[in-house]
Structure formats: structure tokens, C-alpha cells
Amino acid sequence: MAFSLALVAVGLVGGFGAAKLADDPHTAKPELLVGTVTWSNDQTRSIAFEEDEALRGPLDGDTIYSVIAERWQDVSGTLHNDGTYPTCLAGEKDDPVSEDRHRVELEVLHRDTGGQPQHIVVHVHCLD
């Protein structure tokens, strides 16, 4: 009986510790966004992104995202872990800028620096 109570106590403490780890405020959790990239520069690794269903005012400027993703997923679902720039974001061979509109799914971290918010892309999935 005492042994069973000890196991229950260890289980409760372990469960409480795991729950506290899951609620750690220092853990960054990316937000999943789906939308269209309207502009991209593979030299600066920056994109202009319009999220689906997002309401924008007529005077709103582009929302710029920094692409730091080391891995990305192409249209067929193949993962690329080589640090290359996603093909759906890349421009022509001699032009780093692309204004082709491509559908993507992004995993994004948002950072508030006390001024202009920063949007950081940690994973790209090309949808077309």
C-alpha cells in the first residue's frame, strides 16, 4: 500500500512538472498562417505576405516577414534541409526579386521590439 501511494505521488509530481514545462513563458510557439506571398527577395530573405481572411485597410502597407527557415517543404511534400531558399519564393536566376504570387503555409514567430513588430518565418510549405 505504501509503495502504491509513493508511485502515485511520484506520478503526480512528474505530471505537475511536465505541465509546468508546457506552460513555460520562455518557449516560443510558431503560429500557422496560410496566404499569398506577393513579393520576395532571396538576397535579403524577406517576403511580403497577405494572410487569407485578414482584413486590411486601404492605407495598410505590406506586412514584411523575415525568412530564417533552414528547412522548407515543396509542393509535392518533399522536405529540404539544405538551407536553400524555397523555390516558390525565389526569383529568376539573375533576379533575386520575385513578384509572382504564390500560395504558402508559414510557421511564424512574432516579436514585439517596442516599435515595429517583427514577423519571423521558421518554416515554409509551398502550396503551388
C-alpha positions, 0 to 999 in steps of 0.5 A: 500500500505504501509503495502504491501511494509513493508511485502515485505521488511520484506520478503526480509530481512528474505530471505537475512538472511536465505541465509546468514545462508546457506552460513555460513563458520562455518557449516560443510557439510558431503560429500557422498562417496560410496566404499569398506571398506577393513579393520576395527577395532571396538576397535579403530573405524577406517576403511580403505576405497577405494572410487569407481572411485578414482584413486590411485597410486601404492605407495598410502597407505590406506586412514584411516577414523575415525568412530564417527557415533552414528547412522548407517543404515543396509542393509535392511534400518533399522536405529540404534541409539544405538551407536553400531558399524555397523555390516558390519564393525565389526569383529568376536566376539573375533576379533575386526579386520575385513578384509572382504570387504564390500560395504558402503555409508559414510557421511564424514567430512574432516579436514585439521590439517596442516599435515595429513588430517583427514577423519571423518565418521558421518554416515554409510549405509551398502550396503551388 
